[in-house]
């Protein structure tokens, strides 16, 4: 599931990702991101992982398409996680985006919001 989080700024959007992601999750997530880009130009994003179990095959493809089509429209991405593999994901996603990407542990959520908005 992907749920939108309250944001501190107009050009910053945040989402909490939990459970296993499916194609339907991207059918609401991508239009929300596209709307923010249309309104703001370039945006910044925070993704908080909570009890996250990855993607099914279709959602993994959706995520790959999203990364390639939005790679120049997102300036910063803060990844907030609870597990070692989520930290590793920050390194893996860097080649797929022009954005600055930084990982924060879940206890650093306030620092993550501050970094992504600055």
MOPAC internal coordinates of N, CA, C and O (Angstrom, degrees):
PM7 1SCF
backbone

  N    0.0000 0     0.00 0     0.00 0    0    0    0
  C    1.4444 1     0.00 0     0.00 0    1    0    0
  C    1.5270 1   108.94 1     0.00 0    2    1    0
  O    1.2310 1   120.98 1   -37.37 1    3    2    1
  N    1.3145 1   115.73 1   142.63 1    3    2    1
  C    1.4608 1   122.02 1   175.57 1    5    3    2
  C    1.5243 1   107.08 1  -119.75 1    6    5    3
  O    1.2310 1   120.90 1   -59.65 1    7    6    5
  N    1.3302 1   115.89 1   120.35 1    7    6    5
  C    1.4577 1   121.48 1   179.33 1    9    7    6
  C    1.5266 1   109.20 1  -119.67 1   10    9    7
  O    1.2310 1   120.67 1   -44.54 1   11   10    9
  N    1.3293 1   116.32 1   135.46 1   11   10    9
  C    1.4644 1   120.20 1   178.05 1   13   11   10
  C    1.5202 1   110.07 1   -74.29 1   14   13   11
  O    1.2310 1   120.96 1   -38.61 1   15   14   13
  N    1.3259 1   115.77 1   141.39 1   15   14   13
  C    1.4649 1   122.93 1   179.05 1   17   15   14
  C    1.5287 1   109.24 1  -105.63 1   18   17   15
  O    1.2310 1   119.69 1   -27.38 1   19   18   17
  N    1.3272 1   118.20 1   152.62 1   19   18   17
  C    1.4704 1   120.53 1   173.79 1   21   19   18
  C    1.5279 1   109.30 1   -61.56 1   22   21   19
  O    1.2310 1   120.89 1   -39.87 1   23   22   21
  N    1.3084 1   115.90 1   140.13 1   23   22   21
  C    1.4632 1   121.04 1  -174.86 1   25   23   22
  C    1.5243 1   112.15 1  -115.15 1   26   25   23
  O    1.2310 1   120.47 1   -31.34 1   27   26   25
  N    1.3482 1   116.70 1   148.66 1   27   26   25
  C    1.4634 1   120.24 1  -179.83 1   29   27   26
  C    1.5277 1   114.57 1   -82.97 1   30   29   27
  O    1.2310 1   119.76 1   170.21 1   31   30   29
  N    1.3424 1   118.05 1    -9.79 1   31   30   29
  C    1.4684 1   120.43 1  -175.75 1   33   31   30
  C    1.5259 1   109.82 1  -151.09 1   34   33   31
  O    1.2310 1   120.25 1   -23.21 1   35   34   33
  N    1.3134 1   117.13 1   156.79 1   35   34   33
  C    1.4647 1   122.02 1  -177.95 1   37   35   34
  C    1.5266 1   112.73 1   -64.38 1   38   37   35
  O    1.2310 1   120.33 1   145.70 1   39   38   37
  N    1.3382 1   116.98 1   -34.30 1   39   38   37
  C    1.4652 1   119.64 1  -176.89 1   41   39   38
  C    1.5309 1   112.70 1   -91.66 1   42   41   39
  O    1.2310 1   120.30 1  -169.79 1   43   42   41
  N    1.3246 1   117.03 1    10.21 1   43   42   41
  C    1.4634 1   122.18 1   179.16 1   45   43   42
  C    1.5256 1   108.35 1  -119.33 1   46   45   43
  O    1.2310 1   120.82 1   -50.43 1   47   46   45
  N    1.3361 1   116.04 1   129.57 1   47   46   45
  C    1.4536 1   119.75 1   173.46 1   49   47   46
  C    1.5228 1   108.10 1  -124.26 1   50   49   47
  O    1.2310 1   121.37 1   -31.63 1   51   50   49
  N    1.3055 1   114.99 1   148.37 1   51   50   49
  C    1.4573 1   120.15 1  -178.42 1   53   51   50
  C    1.5087 1   111.32 1  -132.45 1   54   53   51
  O    1.2310 1   121.47 1   -31.58 1   55   54   53
  N    1.3248 1   114.80 1   148.42 1   55   54   53
  C    1.4515 1   120.96 1  -179.44 1   57   55   54
  C    1.5109 1   109.72 1  -140.17 1   58   57   55
  O    1.2310 1   121.11 1   -33.01 1   59   58   57
  N    1.3245 1   115.47 1   146.99 1   59   58   57
  C    1.4582 1   121.01 1   170.73 1   61   59   58
  C    1.5233 1   106.89 1  -107.23 1   62   61   59
  O    1.2310 1   120.98 1   -52.30 1   63   62   61
  N    1.3292 1   115.74 1   127.70 1   63   62   61
  C    1.4506 1   122.46 1   179.15 1   65   63   62
  C    1.5197 1   108.00 1  -108.61 1   66   65   63
  O    1.2310 1   120.75 1   -53.80 1   67   66   65
  N    1.3320 1   116.18 1   126.20 1   67   66   65
  C    1.4583 1   119.59 1  -178.99 1   69   67   66
  C    1.5283 1   110.04 1  -142.30 1   70   69   67
  O    1.2310 1   121.68 1   -20.37 1   71   70   69
  N    1.3219 1   114.40 1   159.63 1   71   70   69
  C    1.4537 1   119.84 1  -178.57 1   73   71   70
  C    1.5103 1   110.85 1    65.50 1   74   73   71
  O    1.2310 1   120.39 1    28.59 1   75   74   73
  N    1.3058 1   116.86 1  -151.41 1   75   74   73
  C    1.4624 1   123.17 1   177.30 1   77   75   74
  C    1.5205 1   108.21 1  -103.35 1   78   77   75
  O    1.2310 1   120.28 1   -49.26 1   79   78   77
  N    1.3406 1   117.08 1   130.74 1   79   78   77
  C    1.4586 1   120.92 1  -178.27 1   81   79   78
  C    1.5231 1   110.36 1   -83.18 1   82   81   79
  O    1.2310 1   121.83 1   -34.90 1   83   82   81
  N    1.3581 1   114.10 1   145.10 1   83   82   81
  C    1.4604 1   122.31 1  -179.18 1   85   83   82
  C    1.5261 1   108.87 1  -128.86 1   86   85   83
  O    1.2310 1   120.84 1   -10.78 1   87   86   85
  N    1.3257 1   115.99 1   169.22 1   87   86   85
  C    1.4568 1   122.24 1   179.61 1   89   87   86
  C    1.5242 1   112.00 1   -53.04 1   90   89   87
  O    1.2310 1   119.89 1   138.70 1   91   90   89
  N    1.3221 1   117.82 1   -41.30 1   91   90   89
  C    1.4727 1   120.99 1  -179.69 1   93   91   90
  C    1.5271 1   112.37 1   -59.24 1   94   93   91
  O    1.2310 1   120.26 1   147.49 1   95   94   93
  N    1.3339 1   117.11 1   -32.51 1   95   94   93
  C    1.4690 1   119.79 1   177.86 1   97   95   94
  C    1.5300 1   110.78 1   -61.66 1   98   97   95
  O    1.2310 1   120.49 1   140.70 1   99   98   97
  N    1.3136 1   116.67 1   -39.30 1   99   98   97
  C    1.4614 1   120.53 1  -178.94 1  101   99   98
  C    1.5207 1   112.40 1   -74.46 1  102  101   99
  O    1.2310 1   120.22 1   157.78 1  103  102  101
  N    1.3212 1   117.19 1   -22.22 1  103  102  101
  C    1.4665 1   120.44 1   178.40 1  105  103  102
  C    1.5241 1   112.07 1   -69.75 1  106  105  103
  O    1.2310 1   119.61 1   160.83 1  107  106  105
  N    1.3274 1   118.35 1   -19.17 1  107  106  105
  C    1.4619 1   121.01 1   174.24 1  109  107  106
  C    1.5286 1   111.39 1  -104.10 1  110  109  107
  O    1.2310 1   120.51 1   145.04 1  111  110  109
  N    1.3376 1   116.64 1   -34.96 1  111  110  109
  C    1.4674 1   122.17 1  -178.00 1  113  111  110
  C    1.5362 1   111.86 1   -66.05 1  114  113  111
  O    1.2310 1   120.06 1   129.08 1  115  114  113
  N    1.3287 1   117.49 1   -50.92 1  115  114  113
  C    1.4660 1   121.06 1  -175.07 1  117  115  114
  C    1.5274 1   111.88 1   -62.33 1  118  117  115
  O    1.2310 1   118.56 1   133.57 1  119  118  117
  N    1.3390 1   120.35 1   -46.43 1  119  118  117
  C    1.4723 1   118.82 1   177.19 1  121  119  118
  C    1.5278 1   113.18 1   -60.32 1  122  121  119
  O    1.2310 1   119.89 1   145.10 1  123  122  121
  N    1.3267 1   117.81 1   -34.90 1  123  122  121
  C    1.4677 1   120.30 1   177.68 1  125  123  122
  C    1.5227 1   110.94 1   -64.44 1  126  125  123
  O    1.2310 1   120.53 1   137.47 1  127  126  125
  N    1.3363 1   116.60 1   -42.53 1  127  126  125
  C    1.4696 1   121.21 1   177.59 1  129  127  126
  C    1.5280 1   109.48 1   -66.06 1  130  129  127
  O    1.2310 1   120.13 1   135.81 1  131  130  129
  N    1.3197 1   117.37 1   -44.19 1  131  130  129
  C    1.4687 1   120.84 1   179.38 1  133  131  130
  C    1.5260 1   111.32 1   -60.04 1  134  133  131
  O    1.2310 1   120.21 1   140.55 1  135  134  133
  N    1.3302 1   117.21 1   -39.45 1  135  134  133
  C    1.4691 1   121.15 1   178.17 1  137  135  134
  C    1.5289 1   110.47 1   -63.19 1  138  137  135
  O    1.2310 1   120.20 1   135.53 1  139  138  137
  N    1.3204 1   117.22 1   -44.47 1  139  138  137
  C    1.4680 1   120.90 1   178.87 1  141  139  138
  C    1.5246 1   110.83 1   -62.09 1  142  141  139
  O    1.2310 1   120.31 1   138.79 1  143  142  141
  N    1.3136 1   117.01 1   -41.21 1  143  142  141
  C    1.4710 1   120.75 1   178.82 1  145  143  142
  C    1.5240 1   110.10 1   -65.36 1  146  145  143
  O    1.2310 1   119.91 1   138.05 1  147  146  145
  N    1.3274 1   117.78 1   -41.95 1  147  146  145
  C    1.4640 1   121.18 1   178.38 1  149  147  146
  C    1.5241 1   111.53 1   -61.24 1  150  149  147
  O    1.2310 1   120.50 1   143.06 1  151  150  149
  N    1.3299 1   116.64 1   -36.94 1  151  150  149
  C    1.4650 1   120.97 1  -178.66 1  153  151  150
  C    1.5190 1   112.97 1   -80.61 1  154  153  151
  O    1.2310 1   119.89 1   143.92 1  155  154  153
  N    1.3167 1   117.81 1   -36.08 1  155  154  153
  C    1.4599 1   121.41 1  -170.81 1  157  155  154
  C    1.5363 1   115.02 1  -110.64 1  158  157  155
  O    1.2310 1   119.65 1   168.36 1  159  158  157
  N    1.3031 1   118.28 1   -11.64 1  159  158  157
  C    1.4684 1   120.23 1  -172.11 1  161  159  158
  C    1.5137 1   107.95 1    86.44 1  162  161  159
  O    1.2310 1   120.22 1    73.85 1  163  162  161
  N    1.3076 1   117.19 1  -106.15 1  163  162  161
  C    1.4621 1   120.75 1   175.48 1  165  163  162
  C    1.5225 1   109.34 1   -93.17 1  166  165  163
  O    1.2310 1   121.29 1   -31.45 1  167  166  165
  N    1.3133 1   115.14 1   148.55 1  167  166  165
  C    1.4600 1   119.50 1  -178.44 1  169  167  166
  C    1.5249 1   110.78 1  -126.80 1  170  169  167
  O    1.2310 1   121.55 1    -5.99 1  171  170  169
  N    1.3054 1   114.65 1   174.01 1  171  170  169
  C    1.4634 1   123.67 1   174.11 1  173  171  170
  C    1.5196 1   106.77 1  -126.26 1  174  173  171
  O    1.2310 1   120.74 1   -31.20 1  175  174  173
  N    1.3280 1   116.19 1   148.80 1  175  174  173
  C    1.4557 1   119.28 1  -172.84 1  177  175  174
  C    1.5232 1   111.57 1  -136.43 1  178  177  175
  O    1.2310 1   121.29 1   -37.14 1  179  178  177
  N    1.3254 1   115.13 1   142.86 1  179  178  177
  C    1.4520 1   122.48 1   171.88 1  181  179  178
  C    1.5248 1   107.17 1  -117.76 1  182  181  179
  O    1.2310 1   120.91 1   -49.67 1  183  182  181
  N    1.3316 1   115.87 1   130.33 1  183  182  181
  C    1.4694 1   121.52 1   176.23 1  185  183  182
  C    1.5135 1   107.92 1  -120.64 1  186  185  183
  O    1.2310 1   120.96 1   -63.99 1  187  186  185
  N    1.3284 1   115.77 1   116.01 1  187  186  185
  C    1.4623 1   121.21 1   179.52 1  189  187  186
  C    1.5262 1   108.53 1  -104.87 1  190  189  187
  O    1.2310 1   120.75 1   -57.02 1  191  190  189
  N    1.3269 1   116.17 1   122.98 1  191  190  189
  C    1.4628 1   121.92 1   178.60 1  193  191  190
  C    1.5245 1   109.16 1   -94.22 1  194  193  191
  O    1.2310 1   120.69 1   -51.91 1  195  194  193
  N    1.3247 1   116.29 1   128.09 1  195  194  193
  C    1.4572 1   121.50 1   177.94 1  197  195  194
  C    1.5215 1   108.41 1  -136.72 1  198  197  195
  O    1.2310 1   120.60 1   -62.98 1  199  198  197
  N    1.3115 1   116.46 1   117.02 1  199  198  197
  C    1.4613 1   121.13 1  -177.89 1  201  199  198
  C    1.5300 1   109.73 1    50.28 1  202  201  199
  O    1.2310 1   121.15 1  -132.93 1  203  202  201
  N    1.3327 1   115.40 1    47.07 1  203  202  201
  C    1.4610 1   123.12 1  -174.05 1  205  203  202
  C    1.5230 1   110.16 1   -87.19 1  206  205  203
  O    1.2310 1   121.23 1   -44.92 1  207  206  205
  N    1.3524 1   115.26 1   135.08 1  207  206  205
  C    1.4669 1   120.75 1  -176.61 1  209  207  206
  C    1.5196 1   112.75 1  -121.32 1  210  209  207
  O    1.2310 1   120.05 1  -164.55 1  211  210  209
  N    1.3274 1   117.50 1    15.45 1  211  210  209
  C    1.4597 1   120.12 1   175.79 1  213  211  210
  C    1.5184 1   113.64 1    92.54 1  214  213  211
  O    1.2310 1   121.73 1    25.56 1  215  214  213
  N    1.3262 1   114.29 1  -154.44 1  215  214  213
  C    1.4540 1   122.44 1  -173.19 1  217  215  214
  C    1.5220 1   110.25 1  -125.43 1  218  217  215
  O    1.2310 1   120.55 1   -29.61 1  219  218  217
  N    1.3377 1   116.56 1   150.39 1  219  218  217
  C    1.4573 1   117.89 1   165.53 1  221  219  218
  C    1.5286 1   106.27 1   -80.62 1  222  221  219
  O    1.2310 1   119.68 1    -5.44 1  223  222  221
  N    1.3221 1   118.21 1   174.56 1  223  222  221
  C    1.4676 1   121.34 1  -173.08 1  225  223  222
  C    1.5245 1   112.52 1   -60.04 1  226  225  223
  O    1.2310 1   119.95 1   137.07 1  227  226  225
  N    1.3357 1   117.71 1   -42.93 1  227  226  225
  C    1.4620 1   120.18 1  -179.48 1  229  227  226
  C    1.5324 1   111.06 1   -66.44 1  230  229  227
  O    1.2310 1   120.28 1   137.63 1  231  230  229
  N    1.3080 1   117.07 1   -42.37 1  231  230  229
  C    1.4653 1   120.65 1   179.66 1  233  231  230
  C    1.5230 1   111.47 1   -66.01 1  234  233  231
  O    1.2310 1   120.12 1   145.62 1  235  234  233
  N    1.3283 1   117.38 1   -34.38 1  235  234  233
  C    1.4700 1   119.97 1   176.43 1  237  235  234
  C    1.5194 1   109.72 1   -63.14 1  238  237  235
  O    1.2310 1   120.24 1   139.47 1  239  238  237
  N    1.3104 1   117.15 1   -40.53 1  239  238  237
  C    1.4649 1   121.03 1   175.81 1  241  239  238
  C    1.5343 1   109.94 1   -65.05 1  242  241  239
  O    1.2310 1   120.01 1   136.87 1  243  242  241
  N    1.3364 1   117.58 1   -43.13 1  243  242  241
  C    1.4699 1   121.33 1   176.84 1  245  243  242
  C    1.5266 1   110.50 1   -57.41 1  246  245  243
  O    1.2310 1   120.42 1   137.69 1  247  246  245
  N    1.3270 1   116.81 1   -42.31 1  247  246  245
  C    1.4523 1   121.44 1  -178.76 1  249  247  246
  C    1.5188 1   110.79 1   -65.83 1  250  249  247
  O    1.2310 1   120.25 1   139.54 1  251  250  249
  N    1.3241 1   117.12 1   -40.46 1  251  250  249
  C    1.4655 1   121.49 1   177.98 1  253  251  250
  C    1.5273 1   110.32 1   -63.85 1  254  253  251
  O    1.2310 1   120.08 1   135.46 1  255  254  253
  N    1.3287 1   117.45 1   -44.54 1  255  254  253
  C    1.4747 1   120.91 1   177.29 1  257  255  254
  C    1.5192 1   110.67 1   -62.04 1  258  257  255
  O    1.2310 1   120.48 1   137.14 1  259  258  257
  N    1.3281 1   116.69 1   -42.86 1  259  258  257
  C    1.4556 1   120.66 1   179.46 1  261  259  258
  C    1.5262 1   110.54 1   -59.30 1  262  261  259
  O    1.2310 1   120.38 1   133.20 1  263  262  261
  N    1.3229 1   116.88 1   -46.80 1  263  262  261
  C    1.4661 1   121.06 1  -178.53 1  265  263  262
  C    1.5286 1   111.31 1   -60.51 1  266  265  263
  O    1.2310 1   119.96 1   137.66 1  267  266  265
  N    1.3237 1   117.68 1   -42.34 1  267  266  265
  C    1.4598 1   119.50 1  -176.84 1  269  267  266
  C    1.5230 1   112.80 1   -75.17 1  270  269  267
  O    1.2310 1   119.63 1   147.33 1  271  270  269
  N    1.3300 1   118.32 1   -32.67 1  271  270  269
  C    1.4630 1   119.63 1  -178.66 1  273  271  270
  C    1.5280 1   113.27 1   -85.28 1  274  273  271
  O    1.2310 1   119.96 1   161.91 1  275  274  273
  N    1.3249 1   117.68 1   -18.09 1  275  274  273
  C    1.4577 1   120.89 1  -177.26 1  277  275  274
  C    1.5326 1   113.20 1  -112.68 1  278  277  275
  O    1.2310 1   120.38 1  -173.95 1  279  278  277
  N    1.3227 1   116.88 1     6.05 1  279  278  277
  C    1.4732 1   120.53 1  -170.31 1  281  279  278
  C    1.5266 1   113.91 1   -61.77 1  282  281  279
  O    1.2310 1   119.10 1   154.53 1  283  282  281
  N    1.3153 1   119.32 1   -25.47 1  283  282  281
  C    1.4638 1   120.54 1  -179.47 1  285  283  282
  C    1.5225 1   112.41 1   -99.58 1  286  285  283
  O    1.2310 1   119.88 1   177.90 1  287  286  285
  N    1.3204 1   117.84 1    -2.10 1  287  286  285
  C    1.4626 1   121.52 1  -174.17 1  289  287  286
  C    1.5236 1   113.51 1  -103.89 1  290  289  287
  O    1.2310 1   120.66 1   175.49 1  291  290  289
  N    1.3267 1   116.35 1    -4.51 1  291  290  289
  C    1.4633 1   121.17 1  -179.47 1  293  291  290
  C    1.5233 1   107.79 1  -117.86 1  294  293  291
  O    1.2310 1   120.58 1   -58.00 1  295  294  293
  N    1.3394 1   116.49 1   122.00 1  295  294  293
  C    1.4657 1   121.80 1  -175.47 1  297  295  294
  C    1.5173 1   113.77 1   -83.64 1  298  297  295
  O    1.2310 1   120.29 1   140.79 1  299  298  297
  N    1.3181 1   117.05 1   -39.21 1  299  298  297
  C    1.4691 1   121.79 1  -178.20 1  301  299  298
  C    1.5149 1   109.05 1  -141.25 1  302  301  299
  O    1.2310 1   121.49 1   -34.79 1  303  302  301
  N    1.3275 1   114.76 1   145.21 1  303  302  301
  C    1.4589 1   120.78 1   174.87 1  305  303  302
  C    1.5199 1   108.03 1  -133.13 1  306  305  303
  O    1.2310 1   120.99 1   -60.94 1  307  306  305
  N    1.3278 1   115.72 1   119.06 1  307  306  305
  C    1.4657 1   121.26 1   173.67 1  309  307  306
  C    1.5206 1   107.09 1   -99.70 1  310  309  307
  O    1.2310 1   120.75 1   -56.23 1  311  310  309
  N    1.3231 1   116.17 1   123.77 1  311  310  309
  C    1.4625 1   121.89 1   176.19 1  313  311  310
  C    1.5135 1   107.90 1  -105.34 1  314  313  311
  O    1.2310 1   120.56 1   -54.85 1  315  314  313
  N    1.3159 1   116.53 1   125.15 1  315  314  313
  C    1.4604 1   122.04 1  -178.04 1  317  315  314
  C    1.5220 1   107.53 1  -118.08 1  318  317  315
  O    1.2310 1   120.93 1   -58.05 1  319  318  317
  N    1.3351 1   115.83 1   121.95 1  319  318  317
  C    1.4539 1   117.37 1  -174.51 1  321  319  318
  C    1.5081 1   114.93 1  -140.81 1  322  321  319
  O    1.2310 1   122.29 1    -3.41 1  323  322  321
  N    1.3193 1   113.21 1   176.59 1  323  322  321
  C    1.4594 1   122.37 1  -176.69 1  325  323  322
  C    1.5124 1   112.72 1  -116.54 1  326  325  323
  O    1.2310 1   120.13 1   169.70 1  327  326  325
  N    1.3278 1   117.36 1   -10.30 1  327  326  325
  C    1.4564 1   120.49 1  -170.81 1  329  327  326
  C    1.5207 1   111.34 1  -130.13 1  330  329  327
  O    1.2310 1   120.58 1   -25.07 1  331  330  329
  N    1.3173 1   116.50 1   154.93 1  331  330  329
  C    1.4553 1   122.05 1  -179.33 1  333  331  330
  C    1.5176 1   111.65 1   -58.80 1  334  333  331
  O    1.2310 1   119.60 1   139.18 1  335  334  333
  N    1.3292 1   118.37 1   -40.82 1  335  334  333
  C    1.4561 1   119.42 1  -177.52 1  337  335  334
  C    1.5187 1   112.16 1   -67.26 1  338  337  335
  O    1.2310 1   119.86 1   154.55 1  339  338  337
  N    1.3282 1   117.88 1   -25.45 1  339  338  337
  C    1.4591 1   120.35 1   176.22 1  341  339  338
  C    1.5224 1   110.06 1   -70.38 1  342  341  339
  O    1.2310 1   120.25 1   144.87 1  343  342  341
  N    1.3110 1   117.13 1   -35.13 1  343  342  341
  C    1.4606 1   120.83 1   175.10 1  345  343  342
  C    1.5182 1   109.87 1   -64.86 1  346  345  343
  O    1.2310 1   120.62 1   138.75 1  347  346  345
  N    1.3176 1   116.41 1   -41.25 1  347  346  345
  C    1.4522 1   121.87 1   178.73 1  349  347  346
  C    1.5309 1   110.46 1   -62.63 1  350  349  347
  O    1.2310 1   120.35 1   146.38 1  351  350  349
  N    1.3425 1   116.94 1   -33.62 1  351  350  349
  C    1.4552 1   121.91 1   179.68 1  353  351  350
  C    1.5297 1   111.79 1   -60.29 1  354  353  351
  O    1.2310 1   120.11 1   148.05 1  355  354  353
  N    1.3142 1   117.40 1   -31.95 1  355  354  353
  C    1.4695 1   120.66 1   178.52 1  357  355  354
  C    1.5209 1   110.27 1   -61.62 1  358  357  355
  O    1.2310 1   120.15 1   142.05 1  359  358  357
  N    1.3094 1   117.32 1   -37.95 1  359  358  357
  C    1.4627 1   121.72 1   178.16 1  361  359  358
  C    1.5223 1   110.49 1   -71.56 1  362  361  359
  O    1.2310 1   120.29 1   138.31 1  363  362  361
  N    1.3018 1   117.04 1   -41.69 1  363  362  361
  C    1.4643 1   122.01 1  -177.85 1  365  363  362
  C    1.5269 1   111.81 1   -64.65 1  366  365  363
  O    1.2310 1   119.81 1   142.91 1  367  366  365
  N    1.3181 1   117.97 1   -37.09 1  367  366  365
  C    1.4654 1   119.60 1  -174.95 1  369  367  366
  C    1.5309 1   113.40 1   -80.40 1  370  369  367
  O    1.2310 1   119.25 1   164.42 1  371  370  369
  N    1.3074 1   119.04 1   -15.58 1  371  370  369
  C    1.4693 1   121.06 1  -176.93 1  373  371  370
  C    1.5257 1   114.19 1   -54.96 1  374  373  371
  O    1.2310 1   118.49 1   138.19 1  375  374  373
  N    1.3431 1   120.48 1   -41.81 1  375  374  373
  C    1.4714 1   118.78 1   179.89 1  377  375  374
  C    1.5294 1   114.15 1   -67.11 1  378  377  375
  O    1.2310 1   119.90 1   165.53 1  379  378  377
  N    1.3382 1   117.80 1   -14.47 1  379  378  377
  C    1.4530 1   121.44 1  -176.03 1  381  379  378
  C    1.5211 1   113.94 1   -97.32 1  382  381  379
  O    1.2310 1   120.36 1  -173.19 1  383  382  381
  N    1.3127 1   116.92 1     6.81 1  383  382  381
  C    1.4617 1   119.77 1  -178.80 1  385  383  382
  C    1.5237 1   110.28 1  -147.68 1  386  385  383
  O    1.2310 1   121.17 1   -24.84 1  387  386  385
  N    1.3112 1   115.38 1   155.16 1  387  386  385
  C    1.4637 1   121.55 1   174.59 1  389  387  386
  C    1.5338 1   109.87 1   -89.12 1  390  389  387
  O    1.2310 1   120.56 1   171.07 1  391  390  389
  N    1.3243 1   116.53 1    -8.93 1  391  390  389
  C    1.4608 1   121.97 1  -176.44 1  393  391  390
  C    1.5210 1   111.69 1   -70.84 1  394  393  391
  O    1.2310 1   121.15 1   -27.02 1  395  394  393
  N    1.3219 1   115.41 1   152.98 1  395  394  393
  C    1.4576 1   120.46 1   167.74 1  397  395  394
  C    1.5211 1   105.91 1   -75.25 1  398  397  395
  O    1.2310 1   120.42 1   -48.69 1  399  398  397
  N    1.3249 1   116.80 1   131.31 1  399  398  397
  C    1.4591 1   122.00 1  -177.48 1  401  399  398
  C    1.5194 1   108.63 1  -120.68 1  402  401  399
  O    1.2310 1   121.00 1   -47.00 1  403  402  401
  N    1.3307 1   115.69 1   133.00 1  403  402  401
  C    1.4646 1   120.18 1   179.25 1  405  403  402
  C    1.5202 1   109.41 1  -140.53 1  406  405  403
  O    1.2310 1   121.02 1   -41.12 1  407  406  405
  N    1.3300 1   115.66 1   138.88 1  407  406  405
  C    1.4593 1   121.99 1   179.18 1  409  407  406
  C    1.5275 1   110.65 1   -98.12 1  410  409  407
  O    1.2310 1   120.99 1   -38.40 1  411  410  409
  N    1.3319 1   115.71 1   141.60 1  411  410  409
  C    1.4578 1   122.99 1   175.99 1  413  411  410
  C    1.5224 1   108.28 1  -132.48 1  414  413  411
  O    1.2310 1   120.27 1   -40.45 1  415  414  413
  N    1.3236 1   117.09 1   139.55 1  415  414  413
  C    1.4646 1   120.06 1   171.97 1  417  415  414
  C    1.5240 1   108.64 1   -70.36 1  418  417  415
  O    1.2310 1   120.47 1   -23.11 1  419  418  417
  N    1.3226 1   116.70 1   156.89 1  419  418  417
  C    1.4578 1   122.16 1  -174.67 1  421  419  418
  C    1.5327 1   112.66 1   -55.10 1  422  421  419
  O    1.2310 1   119.69 1   147.29 1  423  422  421
  N    1.3197 1   118.19 1   -32.71 1  423  422  421
  C    1.4618 1   121.35 1   178.47 1  425  423  422
  C    1.5210 1   113.59 1   -71.07 1  426  425  423
  O    1.2310 1   120.32 1   171.38 1  427  426  425
  N    1.3260 1   116.99 1    -8.62 1  427  426  425
  C    1.4681 1   122.37 1  -179.08 1  429  427  426
  C    1.5306 1   112.14 1  -105.96 1  430  429  427
  O    1.2310 1   120.16 1  -154.86 1  431  430  429
  N    1.3176 1   117.30 1    25.14 1  431  430  429
  C    1.4608 1   121.52 1  -175.65 1  433  431  430
  C    1.5295 1   112.47 1   -57.09 1  434  433  431
  O    1.2310 1   119.94 1   139.64 1  435  434  433
  N    1.3163 1   117.72 1   -40.36 1  435  434  433
  C    1.4746 1   120.03 1   179.43 1  437  435  434
  C    1.5259 1   110.85 1   -64.91 1  438  437  435
  O    1.2310 1   120.25 1   138.80 1  439  438  437
  N    1.3242 1   117.13 1   -41.20 1  439  438  437
  C    1.4696 1   121.06 1   176.88 1  441  439  438
  C    1.5292 1   110.41 1   -63.93 1  442  441  439
  O    1.2310 1   120.13 1   144.26 1  443  442  441
  N    1.3246 1   117.35 1   -35.74 1  443  442  441
  C    1.4606 1   121.00 1   178.90 1  445  443  442
  C    1.5222 1   110.92 1   -65.53 1  446  445  443
  O    1.2310 1   119.96 1   134.44 1  447  446  445
  N    1.3415 1   117.68 1   -45.56 1  447  446  445
  C    1.4665 1   121.09 1   176.82 1  449  447  446
  C    1.5276 1   110.55 1   -60.29 1  450  449  447
  O    1.2310 1   120.99 1   137.06 1  451  450  449
  N    1.3258 1   115.72 1   -42.94 1  451  450  449
  C    1.4705 1   119.62 1  -179.44 1  453  451  450
  C    1.5229 1   110.55 1   -63.28 1  454  453  451
  O    1.2310 1   120.02 1   133.30 1  455  454  453
  N    1.3328 1   117.57 1   -46.70 1  455  454  453
  C    1.4695 1   121.13 1  -178.73 1  457  455  454
  C    1.5260 1   111.23 1   -62.68 1  458  457  455
  O    1.2310 1   120.27 1   134.84 1  459  458  457
  N    1.3253 1   117.09 1   -45.16 1  459  458  457
  C    1.4649 1   119.54 1  -176.02 1  461  459  458
  C    1.5297 1   111.18 1   -67.38 1  462  461  459
  O    1.2310 1   119.90 1   151.25 1  463  462  461
  N    1.3250 1   117.79 1   -28.75 1  463  462  461
  C    1.4659 1   121.45 1  -177.95 1  465  463  462
  C    1.5158 1   113.66 1   -87.99 1  466  465  463
  O    1.2310 1   119.12 1   161.76 1  467  466  465
  N    1.3335 1   119.28 1   -18.24 1  467  466  465
  C    1.4783 1   119.87 1  -174.41 1  469  467  466
  C    1.5088 1   112.97 1   -73.24 1  470  469  467
  O    1.2310 1   120.10 1   180.00 1  471  470  469

